[in-house]
Amino acid sequence: LPSDLSSVPLPSHDGLLTGQLENGLAYAILRNGSPAGRIEAHLEVFAGSADELKHEQGLAHVVEHVAYMGNSARERLLNECAAQTNAYTDFHHTVFYASVDSEAPKRKSLDLALRALREVLLARAEPRRLEQERAAVLSEMTMVNTIEYRTECALLAALHSENRLAVRFPIGLEECIRSWTVDDVLAFHRRHYCPSNAVLYLVGDVEPERAAQLVAEIIGDVPRTRFSETLDKDFSSVLRGTLKASQSRAFPPIIHAFTGEPTSVKPSTVDDSDFDGNHSSEMSEAGEKIAVRPASIISVFRHPLLQGFSLHVFSKKRIASMRSLEDLKRSVTQRIVAAALQIRFNVTSRGVLAGHPDAESGDNTGSAFNFVEFLQMDSAREACAVTSLDMVSAREMWPFAMRLGVTEMRRVGIHGITRSELERYSRAVLQEAAQFAAQADRLSNAHLVQDLMDSVATQSVFMRPEVLFQATAMALSSLTLEEVNQTAAEMCRHAMTQEDVSRSVLLKTANASKVPQDLFKPILVACVPTNGKFDVSDDELLDAWHAAQLEPVESGEEVIVPQDLLDPETKKSLLEVVRVLDAQRSSLLLREVASCETGITSAPFVLQYSLANGLRVNLLPAIGQPGRAHIRLASPGGRMVEALDQIGAVAVGARTLQEGGAFEPWSRQQVELFCVDNLIQVEIGTTLE
């Protein structure tokens, strides 16, 4: 490999046909035979809730309904073809889709699907249709108003308090929704719904060249642009200087206070009027707005319907396109760090992390976390790469959970991961890529469409799974422990102090060490239940955070992972039992009880056998998962058999089996790492039944 991997471009999928009609509509067409005889047609319009003006909150969603639900071609598609079709709106786009039979006579289904999508771009809004869809949207607003939805809104509002995403949720505002006329709907549609602001995706059992001709025949005559100069002027102040204008039209028109970059600060969150082009943000030399964030690093969402305490630690960085082998290597490195941290958190949650100063302390009496997850992901809908640590704990355990979570991030940021962790998670990444490649001819149309959308949004290369596997192997072959730990320090820096940075590998990097640590402030969001007498003040949360940052941190001990869980003699005796059982199989398998089709593409039929001991065995050959197997043992009873004076006994027992114990002579941590090395996942749970 050359020393400069950025000079090695990633090869695009050779079966992907892309192009653009004269009216500006871009298209991407990919042949895929899973399932046979089906095709997905998706029209992505780059207009979502973040594109709404102040008086339009919720209008993108209403326009989606009006443009599609009153669509005459859509009605024919549903009535005459075996089609599944719908639409959805998010921050950054509105998507209309249809899954149809590609083998219908004269391709009638695909023809009707394209005509339905054509009508979306030429939608007419009639008063009766608007009233019907207004009622439907208001009904949806009532249905989504759950505590889970409120929590998600609180998290997003805090994470993006400096931009429009904090005040532009797709469901909108009721007072706005009730006020719009047909003219308002048409104004939004004229501004955004034009071929030059959309991409059409066709994935399925179809010949790409013929499909491209059909697209040109049906949609090619739609006017390129439809908005007036007045409407364009109204929207231009929203668009100017945003990531939608400077990086990708598939992003929402927003700015970000990126972690590690200069930002303006004001005492409190900017109000909604500031998001319509009138806010006081500065402009960078590149013509990009510089975001304004609140001075405090913490936001608190309090609600009596919350059951447990949760803390969410975020950082935001720019999305980097994946176009070269160097870009892929960066992505793979981030995955390795995230995997290492996740497993460490899993072990930490049981209070048995090797080398942790609290491992044997008296206050370690229960699980620190009910749930903990560390993620690094590129989010096109939010136009940023988000690093997140999500911790959920019992109320009384929240200080301990915060301390363990922050301390472990700092440990990895300062000392990095171990060589054995690098080897382990490199193997895991490569094995996952190999499995993905093995499933290449079984990937669903919907899966591929989503991957294509993500590639378009982030301006990344869309590759064949087999080629991605080869490129991943090449990237891993040149990866060093120092490079991984450099990335680990960058991913965890927002949890670190200046002293931590001076002890980490960041000190060896001239550019990184020159950036003030003050620019790496985290975004903290706490969700606090207020039912009963429980509450946590903002000051208590900040004090606990700063205390966690001052905890002494030493490097963790290297953990020896067994190659086998069983000693040779035990394994030999078990294999002998298996051999005997295999020889007696004809007497154990009494009869085939049932055989039937499932209607599921990935597992088309099921066979049921009854063993001599009464055990029923259901066998489902899985087509789309080569090299993998899933074994499920269901024992009847569940929580319904709990006695009145032993409520929760079955649930606690199942949780104990799942979370506790060891596999003698190996510790729980060693067993868990063994499972990671061998891509084994074990789950023990219970239901009512």
C-alpha positions as CSV (number, residue, x, y, z in Angstrom):
1,L,0.0,0.0,0.0
2,P,1.2,3.6,-0.6
3,S,2.0,5.6,2.5
4,D,-0.6,8.1,1.6
5,L,-3.9,6.2,1.7
6,S,-5.9,9.3,0.8
7,S,-4.5,8.9,-2.8
8,V,-6.2,5.5,-3.0
9,P,-9.8,6.1,-4.2
10,L,-12.6,3.7,-3.2
11,P,-14.2,2.0,-6.2
12,S,-17.9,2.8,-6.8
13,H,-20.4,-0.1,-7.2
14,D,-20.0,-1.1,-10.9
15,G,-23.7,-2.1,-11.1
16,L,-25.0,1.3,-10.0
17,L,-26.4,3.5,-12.8
18,T,-26.6,7.2,-12.0
19,G,-27.6,10.1,-14.1
20,Q,-29.6,13.3,-14.3
21,L,-32.5,14.3,-16.5
22,E,-32.6,17.6,-18.3
23,N,-35.0,19.0,-15.7
24,G,-32.4,18.4,-13.0
25,L,-33.8,15.2,-11.4
26,A,-30.9,13.0,-10.3
27,Y,-31.5,9.2,-10.3
28,A,-29.7,6.2,-9.0
29,I,-30.7,2.7,-10.3
30,L,-29.4,-0.6,-8.9
31,R,-30.3,-4.1,-9.9
32,N,-30.9,-6.4,-7.0
33,G,-32.5,-9.9,-7.0
34,S,-33.6,-10.1,-3.4
35,P,-36.5,-10.6,-3.4
36,A,-37.0,-11.7,-7.0
37,G,-39.6,-9.8,-9.0
38,R,-39.8,-6.8,-6.7
39,I,-38.5,-3.2,-7.0
40,E,-38.4,-0.2,-4.6
41,A,-39.0,3.3,-6.0
42,H,-38.1,6.1,-3.6
43,L,-38.3,9.9,-4.3
44,E,-36.3,11.9,-1.9
45,V,-37.2,15.6,-1.8
46,F,-34.6,17.7,0.0
47,A,-37.2,19.6,2.1
48,G,-37.9,18.7,5.6
49,S,-39.1,20.4,8.8
50,A,-35.8,22.3,9.1
51,D,-36.6,24.1,5.9
52,E,-39.7,25.6,7.3
53,L,-40.0,29.3,8.1
54,K,-41.2,30.4,11.5
55,H,-45.0,30.4,10.6
56,E,-44.6,27.0,8.7
57,Q,-43.8,24.7,11.6
58,G,-45.3,21.3,10.6
59,L,-46.0,22.4,7.0
60,A,-43.4,20.0,5.4
61,H,-45.4,17.1,7.0
62,V,-48.7,18.5,5.8
63,V,-47.4,19.0,2.3
64,E,-46.2,15.4,2.3
65,H,-49.8,14.3,3.1
66,V,-51.5,16.5,0.5
67,A,-49.0,15.6,-2.2
68,Y,-49.3,11.9,-1.8
69,M,-52.6,11.0,-0.2
70,G,-54.6,12.8,-2.8
71,N,-52.5,11.4,-5.6
72,S,-54.7,9.7,-8.3
73,A,-51.8,7.5,-9.6
74,R,-51.2,6.4,-6.0
75,E,-54.8,5.3,-5.8
76,R,-54.5,3.3,-9.0
77,L,-51.3,1.8,-7.7
78,L,-53.0,0.5,-4.5
79,N,-56.1,-0.7,-6.3
80,E,-54.5,-2.4,-9.3
81,C,-51.1,-3.6,-8.1
82,A,-49.6,-5.5,-5.2
83,A,-47.9,-2.4,-4.0
84,Q,-46.8,-1.2,-0.6
85,T,-46.5,2.6,-0.5
86,N,-46.2,5.5,1.9
87,A,-44.2,8.6,2.8
88,Y,-42.4,10.2,5.7
89,T,-40.9,13.5,6.7
90,D,-37.8,14.2,8.7
91,F,-35.6,17.2,9.5
92,H,-33.7,17.1,6.2
93,H,-36.0,15.5,3.6
94,T,-39.4,14.1,2.7
95,V,-39.4,10.6,1.1
96,F,-42.2,9.0,-1.0
97,Y,-41.8,5.3,-1.7
98,A,-43.5,2.4,-3.4
99,S,-42.5,-1.3,-3.3
100,V,-44.0,-3.0,-6.4
101,D,-44.0,-6.1,-8.5
102,S,-41.4,-5.6,-11.3
103,E,-42.8,-8.5,-13.3
104,A,-46.3,-7.2,-14.0
105,P,-47.4,-7.1,-17.6
106,K,-45.7,-4.2,-19.5
107,R,-44.1,-3.2,-16.2
108,K,-47.5,-1.7,-15.1
109,S,-46.6,-1.5,-11.4
110,L,-43.3,0.4,-12.0
111,D,-45.0,2.6,-14.5
112,L,-47.8,3.5,-12.0
113,A,-45.2,4.0,-9.2
114,L,-43.3,6.5,-11.3
115,R,-46.4,8.3,-12.2
116,A,-47.4,8.5,-8.6
117,L,-44.0,10.0,-7.8
118,R,-44.4,12.4,-10.8
119,E,-47.7,13.7,-9.3
120,V,-45.8,14.4,-6.1
121,L,-43.8,17.0,-8.0
122,L,-46.9,18.4,-9.6
123,A,-49.2,18.2,-6.6
124,R,-52.4,20.2,-6.6
125,A,-53.9,21.3,-3.2
126,E,-57.7,21.4,-3.0
127,P,-59.5,22.8,0.1
128,R,-61.2,19.4,0.8
129,R,-57.9,17.5,0.6
130,L,-56.2,20.0,2.9
131,E,-58.9,19.6,5.6
132,Q,-58.7,15.8,5.4
133,E,-54.9,15.8,5.8
134,R,-54.9,18.5,8.4
135,A,-57.1,16.3,10.5
136,A,-54.9,13.3,9.9
137,V,-51.7,15.2,11.0
138,L,-53.4,16.5,14.1
139,S,-54.4,13.0,14.9
140,E,-50.8,11.9,14.5
141,M,-49.7,14.6,16.8
142,T,-51.9,13.2,19.5
143,M,-50.6,9.6,19.0
144,V,-46.9,10.5,19.1
145,N,-47.1,12.6,22.2
146,T,-45.6,9.9,24.5
147,I,-43.0,10.2,27.1
148,E,-40.5,8.5,24.8
149,Y,-41.2,11.1,22.1
150,R,-40.9,13.9,24.6
151,T,-37.6,12.6,25.8
152,E,-36.3,12.3,22.3
153,C,-37.3,15.9,21.6
154,A,-35.6,17.1,24.8
155,L,-32.4,15.3,23.8
156,L,-32.4,16.8,20.3
157,A,-33.3,20.2,21.5
158,A,-30.4,20.2,24.0
159,L,-28.0,18.7,21.5
160,H,-28.8,21.3,18.8
161,S,-29.8,24.3,21.0
162,E,-27.8,26.6,18.7
163,N,-29.7,25.8,15.5
164,R,-33.1,25.2,13.9
165,L,-33.3,21.5,14.8
166,A,-34.1,22.6,18.4
167,V,-37.4,24.2,17.2
168,R,-38.3,22.4,14.0
169,F,-39.6,18.9,14.9
170,P,-41.4,17.3,12.0
171,I,-44.8,17.0,13.7
172,G,-44.9,20.8,14.0
173,L,-47.0,23.2,16.1
174,E,-50.8,22.8,16.5
175,E,-51.5,26.5,16.2
176,C,-49.6,26.7,12.9
177,I,-51.2,23.5,11.5
178,R,-54.7,24.8,12.2
179,S,-54.0,28.2,10.4
180,W,-52.8,27.2,7.0
181,T,-54.7,27.8,3.7
182,V,-54.3,26.2,0.4
183,D,-52.0,29.1,-0.7
184,D,-49.6,28.3,2.2
185,V,-49.4,24.6,1.1
186,L,-48.8,25.6,-2.5
187,A,-46.2,28.2,-1.5
188,F,-44.1,25.6,0.3
189,H,-44.5,23.1,-2.5
190,R,-43.5,25.6,-5.2
191,R,-40.4,26.5,-3.2
192,H,-39.1,23.0,-2.7
193,Y,-40.8,20.4,-4.8
194,C,-39.0,20.5,-8.1
195,P,-36.9,17.9,-9.9
196,S,-33.7,19.9,-9.3
197,N,-34.2,19.5,-5.6
198,A,-34.8,15.7,-5.6
199,V,-33.2,12.3,-6.2
200,L,-35.0,9.2,-7.5
201,Y,-33.8,5.8,-6.3
202,L,-34.8,2.5,-8.1
203,V,-33.5,-0.7,-6.5
204,G,-34.7,-4.2,-7.4
205,D,-35.2,-6.8,-10.0
206,V,-35.1,-4.4,-13.0
207,E,-32.8,-3.7,-16.0
208,P,-31.1,-0.3,-15.1
209,E,-30.9,1.1,-18.7
210,R,-34.6,0.3,-19.4
211,A,-35.6,1.8,-16.1
212,A,-33.7,5.0,-16.8
213,Q,-35.6,5.3,-20.1
214,L,-38.9,4.9,-18.3
215,V,-37.9,7.5,-15.8
216,A,-37.1,10.0,-18.6
217,E,-40.4,9.2,-20.4
218,I,-42.6,9.7,-17.3
219,I,-40.9,12.4,-15.2
220,G,-38.7,14.1,-17.8
221,D,-41.3,16.8,-18.7
222,V,-41.8,18.1,-15.2
223,P,-40.5,21.7,-15.0
224,R,-37.0,22.1,-13.6
225,T,-37.8,24.8,-11.1
226,R,-41.1,26.1,-9.8
227,F,-40.5,28.7,-7.1
228,S,-40.9,32.4,-7.6
229,E,-38.3,35.1,-6.9
230,T,-40.2,36.3,-3.9
231,L,-40.3,32.9,-2.3
232,D,-36.7,32.3,-3.1
233,K,-35.8,35.6,-1.4
234,D,-37.7,34.6,1.8
235,F,-35.8,31.4,2.1
236,S,-32.4,32.6,1.1
237,S,-31.7,34.1,4.5
238,V,-32.4,30.7,6.1
239,L,-30.1,28.9,3.6
240,R,-27.2,31.3,3.5
241,G,-24.0,30.1,5.3
242,T,-25.5,26.8,6.4
243,L,-24.2,23.2,5.8
244,K,-27.0,22.7,3.3
245,A,-25.5,25.4,1.2
246,S,-21.8,24.7,1.8
247,Q,-21.5,20.9,2.1
248,S,-24.6,18.9,1.0
249,R,-28.0,19.8,-0.3
250,A,-29.2,16.6,1.5
251,F,-28.4,18.3,4.9
252,P,-30.9,20.5,6.8
253,P,-30.2,24.3,6.5
254,I,-28.5,24.6,9.9
255,I,-25.2,25.6,11.5
256,H,-23.5,23.7,14.3
257,A,-21.2,24.6,17.3
258,F,-18.8,21.8,16.4
259,T,-16.8,20.3,19.3
260,G,-13.2,21.6,19.0
261,E,-14.0,24.6,16.8
262,P,-14.5,28.2,17.7
263,T,-18.0,29.2,18.7
264,S,-19.8,32.2,20.0
265,V,-21.4,31.9,23.4
266,K,-24.4,33.7,24.9
267,P,-26.1,33.3,28.3
268,S,-29.1,31.3,27.2
269,T,-30.5,29.5,24.2
270,V,-31.3,31.7,21.2
271,D,-35.1,32.1,20.7
272,D,-37.0,30.9,17.8
273,S,-37.0,34.2,15.9
274,D,-33.2,34.0,15.6
275,F,-33.5,30.9,13.5
276,D,-35.1,32.6,10.5
277,G,-32.0,34.5,9.4
278,N,-32.1,37.2,12.0
279,H,-29.8,35.7,14.6
280,S,-26.6,37.4,15.7
281,S,-24.2,34.6,14.6
282,E,-20.9,35.6,13.1
283,M,-19.6,34.5,9.6
284,S,-16.4,32.6,9.1
285,E,-13.9,33.5,6.4
286,A,-15.4,30.6,4.4
287,G,-18.8,32.3,4.5
288,E,-20.2,29.8,7.0
289,K,-22.2,30.9,10.0
290,I,-20.5,30.4,13.4
291,A,-23.0,28.9,15.8
292,V,-24.1,30.2,19.2
293,R,-24.4,27.8,22.1
294,P,-25.6,28.4,25.6
295,A,-22.9,29.0,28.2
296,S,-23.9,26.0,30.4
297,I,-22.8,22.6,29.3
298,I,-25.8,20.8,30.9
299,S,-29.6,20.7,30.1
300,V,-32.0,18.9,32.3
301,F,-35.3,17.3,31.3
302,R,-37.6,16.6,34.3
303,H,-40.8,14.7,34.0
304,P,-42.9,12.6,36.4
305,L,-43.4,9.9,33.8
306,L,-39.7,9.1,33.6
307,Q,-38.9,5.9,35.4
308,G,-35.1,6.0,35.7
309,F,-32.3,8.5,35.7
310,S,-30.4,8.9,32.4
311,L,-27.4,11.0,31.4
312,H,-26.3,11.6,27.8
313,V,-22.9,12.9,26.9
314,F,-22.5,14.2,23.4
315,S,-19.9,15.8,21.1
316,K,-20.5,17.0,17.5
317,K,-18.1,17.1,14.7
318,R,-18.3,17.6,10.9
319,I,-19.3,14.7,8.7
320,A,-16.4,13.5,6.6
321,S,-17.1,11.9,3.2
322,M,-15.8,8.3,2.7
323,R,-14.1,8.4,-0.7
324,S,-10.6,7.1,-0.1
325,L,-9.0,4.2,1.7
326,E,-7.8,6.7,4.3
327,D,-11.4,7.7,4.9
328,L,-12.4,4.0,5.3
329,K,-9.4,3.5,7.7
330,R,-10.7,6.4,9.8
331,S,-14.2,4.9,10.0
332,V,-12.8,1.5,10.9
333,T,-10.6,2.9,13.6
334,Q,-13.6,4.7,15.1
335,R,-15.6,1.4,15.1
336,I,-12.8,-0.4,16.9
337,V,-12.6,2.3,19.6
338,A,-16.4,2.3,20.0
339,A,-16.5,-1.5,20.3
340,A,-13.7,-1.5,22.9
341,L,-15.4,1.2,25.0
342,Q,-18.8,-0.6,24.7
343,I,-17.4,-3.9,26.1
344,R,-15.6,-2.0,28.8
345,F,-18.9,-0.3,29.8
346,N,-20.7,-3.7,29.8
347,V,-18.1,-5.0,32.3
348,T,-18.1,-1.8,34.3
349,S,-21.9,-2.0,34.7
350,R,-21.3,-5.1,36.7
351,G,-18.6,-3.5,38.8
352,V,-15.9,-5.9,37.9
353,L,-13.7,-3.9,35.6
354,A,-10.1,-5.1,36.1
355,G,-7.9,-2.4,37.6
356,H,-10.7,0.0,38.4
357,P,-10.2,1.6,41.9
358,D,-13.8,1.0,42.8
359,A,-13.8,-2.7,41.9
360,E,-13.6,-3.9,45.5
361,S,-15.1,-0.8,47.2
362,G,-18.0,-1.1,49.7
363,D,-20.3,1.2,47.7
364,N,-20.3,-1.1,44.7
365,T,-23.4,-3.0,45.7
366,G,-25.4,-3.1,42.5
367,S,-25.2,-2.6,38.7
368,A,-24.0,0.9,37.9
369,F,-26.1,1.0,34.7
370,N,-29.4,-0.5,33.7
371,F,-28.3,0.4,30.2
372,V,-25.2,1.9,28.7
373,E,-24.2,2.5,25.1
374,F,-21.4,4.3,23.4
375,L,-21.9,5.2,19.7
376,Q,-20.1,7.1,17.0
377,M,-22.3,7.8,14.0
378,D,-22.7,10.1,11.0
379,S,-26.2,11.6,11.0
380,A,-27.3,13.1,7.7
381,R,-30.6,14.1,9.3
382,E,-28.7,16.2,11.8
383,A,-25.8,17.2,9.5
384,C,-23.1,16.1,12.0
385,A,-21.1,13.2,13.3
386,V,-22.3,12.5,16.9
387,T,-20.3,10.8,19.6
388,S,-22.7,9.7,22.4
389,L,-22.5,8.0,25.7
390,D,-26.0,7.1,27.0
391,M,-26.3,5.9,30.5
392,V,-29.5,4.8,32.3
393,S,-29.4,3.9,36.0
394,A,-31.5,3.4,39.0
395,R,-32.3,6.7,40.8
396,E,-30.0,6.1,43.7
397,M,-27.2,4.9,41.5
398,W,-26.9,7.9,39.3
399,P,-23.7,9.4,40.9
400,F,-21.9,6.1,40.7
401,A,-23.0,5.6,37.1
402,M,-21.8,9.0,36.1
403,R,-18.5,8.5,37.8
404,L,-17.9,5.1,36.1
405,G,-19.0,6.3,32.7
406,V,-16.8,9.5,32.7
407,T,-13.8,7.7,34.3
408,E,-13.8,5.0,31.6
409,M,-14.0,7.5,28.8
410,R,-11.1,9.4,30.3
411,R,-9.2,6.1,30.8
412,V,-9.4,5.3,27.1
413,G,-8.7,8.9,26.1
414,I,-5.5,9.0,28.2
415,H,-4.2,5.4,28.0
416,G,-5.9,4.1,24.9
417,I,-6.9,0.5,24.3
418,T,-4.6,-2.5,24.6
419,R,-2.9,-4.4,21.8
420,S,-5.1,-7.4,22.5
421,E,-8.2,-5.2,22.2
422,L,-7.0,-3.9,18.9
423,E,-6.5,-7.4,17.6
424,R,-9.8,-8.6,19.0
425,Y,-11.9,-5.8,17.5
426,S,-10.0,-5.7,14.3
427,R,-11.0,-9.4,13.8
428,A,-14.6,-8.5,14.7
429,V,-14.7,-5.7,12.2
430,L,-13.2,-7.9,9.5
431,Q,-15.6,-10.8,10.3
432,E,-18.6,-8.5,10.1
433,A,-17.4,-7.2,6.7
434,A,-17.0,-10.8,5.6
435,Q,-20.5,-11.7,6.7
436,F,-21.9,-8.6,4.9
437,A,-20.1,-9.7,1.7
438,A,-21.4,-13.2,2.1
439,Q,-24.9,-11.8,2.2
440,A,-24.4,-9.5,-0.8
441,D,-26.9,-11.2,-3.0
442,R,-29.5,-11.4,-0.2
443,L,-29.6,-7.7,0.9
444,S,-33.1,-6.3,0.7
445,N,-34.1,-3.5,-1.6
446,A,-35.0,-1.2,1.3
447,H,-31.6,-1.8,2.9
448,L,-29.8,-0.8,-0.3
449,V,-32.0,2.2,-0.8
450,Q,-31.1,3.5,2.6
451,D,-27.4,2.9,2.0
452,L,-27.7,4.8,-1.2
453,M,-29.4,7.7,0.5
454,D,-26.7,7.9,3.1
455,S,-24.0,7.8,0.5
456,V,-25.7,10.7,-1.5
457,A,-26.2,12.8,1.7
458,T,-22.6,12.4,2.9
459,Q,-21.1,12.4,-0.6
460,S,-19.5,9.1,0.0
461,V,-18.7,6.2,-2.4
462,F,-21.3,3.4,-2.6
463,M,-19.5,0.1,-2.9
464,R,-20.2,-3.6,-3.5
465,P,-20.1,-5.5,-0.1
466,E,-17.4,-7.8,-1.5
467,V,-15.2,-4.8,-2.4
468,L,-15.9,-3.2,0.9
469,F,-14.6,-6.3,2.6
470,Q,-11.4,-6.2,0.6
471,A,-10.9,-2.5,1.3
472,T,-11.6,-3.1,5.0
473,A,-8.9,-5.8,5.1
474,M,-6.5,-3.4,3.4
475,A,-7.2,-0.6,5.8
476,L,-6.8,-2.9,8.8
477,S,-3.5,-4.2,7.5
478,S,-1.9,-0.8,7.9
479,L,-3.5,0.1,11.2
480,T,-1.2,0.7,14.2
481,L,-2.0,0.8,17.9
482,E,-0.8,4.4,18.1
483,E,-3.2,5.5,15.3
484,V,-6.1,3.8,17.1
485,N,-5.2,5.5,20.4
486,Q,-4.9,8.8,18.7
487,T,-8.5,8.3,17.5
488,A,-9.5,7.1,21.0
489,A,-8.2,10.4,22.5
490,E,-10.0,12.5,19.9
491,M,-13.3,10.6,20.5
492,C,-13.1,10.9,24.3
493,R,-11.6,14.4,24.5
494,H,-14.8,16.1,25.5
495,A,-14.8,14.1,28.7
496,M,-11.2,14.9,29.5
497,T,-9.4,17.7,31.4
498,Q,-6.4,19.7,30.3
499,E,-4.3,17.5,32.6
500,D,-5.7,14.4,30.9
501,V,-4.8,15.7,27.5
502,S,-1.2,16.4,28.7
503,R,-1.0,12.7,29.6
504,S,-2.5,11.3,26.4
505,V,-1.2,10.6,22.9
506,L,-2.8,14.0,21.9
507,L,0.3,15.7,23.3
508,K,2.4,14.0,20.6
509,T,0.2,15.6,17.9
510,A,1.2,19.2,17.3
511,N,-2.2,20.3,15.8
512,A,-4.3,18.6,18.5
513,S,-2.2,19.9,21.4
514,K,-2.5,23.5,20.2
515,V,-6.3,23.5,20.3
516,P,-7.5,24.8,23.7
517,Q,-9.3,22.2,25.8
518,D,-12.1,24.8,26.4
519,L,-13.3,24.2,22.9
520,F,-14.0,20.5,23.7
521,K,-16.8,21.1,26.2
522,P,-19.3,18.2,26.2
523,I,-23.0,18.6,25.7
524,L,-24.7,17.0,28.8
525,V,-28.4,16.1,29.0
526,A,-29.9,14.6,32.1
527,C,-33.3,13.1,32.2
528,V,-34.6,13.2,35.8
529,P,-37.8,11.5,37.0
530,T,-39.7,13.8,39.4
531,N,-42.4,11.5,40.7
532,G,-42.1,10.8,44.4
533,K,-39.6,12.9,46.3
534,F,-36.7,12.3,43.9
535,D,-35.0,15.2,42.1
536,V,-31.5,16.2,41.1
537,S,-30.5,19.9,40.8
538,D,-28.4,21.3,38.0
539,D,-25.7,22.2,40.4
540,E,-25.6,18.6,41.8
541,L,-25.2,17.2,38.3
542,L,-22.4,19.7,37.4
543,D,-20.6,19.0,40.6
544,A,-20.8,15.2,40.0
545,W,-19.5,15.7,36.5
546,H,-16.5,17.8,37.6
547,A,-15.8,15.3,40.4
548,A,-15.8,12.5,37.9
549,Q,-13.3,14.4,35.8
550,L,-10.9,14.6,38.9
551,E,-11.0,10.9,39.7
552,P,-7.6,9.3,39.4
553,V,-7.3,7.2,36.3
554,E,-4.8,4.4,35.7
555,S,-4.5,2.1,32.7
556,G,-6.5,-1.1,32.8
557,E,-4.9,-4.5,33.1
558,E,-4.6,-6.7,30.1
559,V,-7.2,-9.4,30.1
560,I,-6.3,-12.9,28.9
561,V,-9.0,-14.2,26.6
562,P,-9.3,-18.0,26.4
563,Q,-9.1,-19.7,23.0
564,D,-11.6,-22.4,24.3
565,L,-14.0,-22.3,27.2
566,L,-13.8,-26.0,27.8
567,D,-10.7,-28.0,28.8
568,P,-9.6,-30.7,26.4
569,E,-11.0,-33.6,28.4
570,T,-14.4,-32.0,28.9
571,K,-14.6,-31.1,25.3
572,K,-13.7,-34.7,24.3
573,S,-16.4,-36.2,26.5
574,L,-19.0,-33.8,25.1
575,L,-18.1,-34.6,21.6
576,E,-18.4,-38.3,22.3
577,V,-21.9,-37.6,23.6
578,V,-22.7,-35.8,20.4
579,R,-21.4,-38.7,18.3
580,V,-23.5,-41.2,20.2
581,L,-26.6,-39.0,19.8
582,D,-25.9,-38.5,16.1
583,A,-25.8,-42.3,15.7
584,Q,-29.1,-42.7,17.5
585,R,-30.7,-39.8,15.7
586,S,-33.2,-42.1,13.8
587,S,-34.6,-43.2,17.1
588,L,-34.7,-39.7,18.6
589,L,-36.5,-38.1,15.7
590,L,-39.9,-39.9,16.0
591,R,-41.6,-38.0,13.2
592,E,-42.0,-34.9,11.2
593,V,-45.0,-33.1,12.8
594,A,-45.5,-30.3,10.4
595,S,-44.1,-28.6,7.3
596,C,-45.4,-25.3,6.0
597,E,-44.5,-22.1,4.1
598,T,-43.9,-19.0,6.2
599,G,-44.3,-16.3,3.6
600,I,-41.0,-14.8,4.8
601,T,-38.4,-14.3,2.1
602,S,-35.4,-14.9,4.4
603,A,-36.9,-18.1,5.9
604,P,-39.4,-19.5,3.3
605,F,-40.4,-22.7,5.1
606,V,-40.4,-24.3,8.6
607,L,-40.1,-28.0,9.5
608,Q,-41.2,-29.2,12.9
609,Y,-40.0,-32.4,14.6
610,S,-40.9,-34.1,17.8
611,L,-38.2,-35.9,19.8
612,A,-38.6,-39.0,21.9
613,N,-38.4,-36.9,25.1
614,G,-41.3,-34.7,23.9
615,L,-39.2,-31.7,22.9
616,R,-40.5,-30.0,19.7
617,V,-37.9,-28.7,17.3
618,N,-38.7,-26.1,14.7
619,L,-36.1,-25.8,11.9
620,L,-36.1,-22.7,9.7
621,P,-33.4,-22.7,7.0
622,A,-32.3,-19.1,6.8
623,I,-31.4,-18.0,3.2
624,G,-29.9,-14.6,3.8
625,Q,-27.5,-15.3,6.6
626,P,-24.7,-17.6,5.4
627,G,-22.3,-18.7,8.1
628,R,-24.7,-17.8,10.9
629,A,-27.1,-19.8,13.1
630,H,-29.7,-18.8,15.7
631,I,-30.8,-21.1,18.4
632,R,-33.8,-20.3,20.6
633,L,-34.9,-22.4,23.5
634,A,-38.3,-21.4,24.8
635,S,-39.6,-22.7,28.1
636,P,-43.3,-22.2,28.7
637,G,-44.5,-20.4,31.8
638,G,-42.7,-17.1,32.0
639,R,-43.9,-14.4,34.4
640,M,-47.4,-15.8,34.5
641,V,-46.2,-18.6,36.8
642,E,-44.9,-16.2,39.5
643,A,-46.8,-16.6,42.8
644,L,-48.5,-13.5,44.3
645,D,-45.9,-13.3,47.0
646,Q,-43.1,-13.7,44.5
647,I,-43.8,-11.1,42.0
648,G,-40.7,-10.5,39.8
649,A,-39.0,-13.8,40.8
650,V,-38.8,-15.1,37.2
651,A,-37.7,-11.8,35.8
652,V,-35.0,-11.5,38.5
653,G,-33.9,-15.1,37.8
654,A,-33.6,-14.5,34.1
655,R,-31.7,-11.3,34.7
656,T,-29.3,-13.1,37.1
657,L,-28.6,-15.8,34.5
658,Q,-28.0,-13.1,31.8
659,E,-25.8,-10.7,33.8
660,G,-24.0,-12.8,36.5
661,G,-21.7,-15.7,37.1
662,A,-18.7,-17.1,35.3
663,F,-17.8,-20.1,33.2
664,E,-15.4,-21.9,35.4
665,P,-12.4,-21.3,35.5
666,W,-13.0,-18.2,33.4
667,S,-14.3,-14.9,34.7
668,R,-17.5,-13.3,33.3
669,Q,-15.3,-10.7,31.6
670,Q,-13.2,-13.4,29.9
671,V,-16.3,-15.2,28.7
672,E,-17.8,-12.1,27.3
673,L,-14.6,-11.3,25.4
674,F,-14.5,-14.8,24.2
675,C,-18.0,-14.3,22.7
676,V,-16.9,-11.0,21.1
677,D,-13.9,-12.8,19.5
678,N,-16.2,-15.5,18.1
679,L,-19.2,-13.3,17.2
680,I,-21.4,-15.1,19.7
681,Q,-24.3,-13.3,21.2
682,V,-26.3,-14.9,24.1
683,E,-29.5,-13.4,25.6
684,I,-31.6,-14.8,28.4
685,G,-34.9,-13.1,28.9
686,T,-38.5,-13.6,30.0
687,T,-42.0,-12.7,28.8
688,L,-45.4,-13.2,30.3
689,E,-45.7,-16.5,28.4
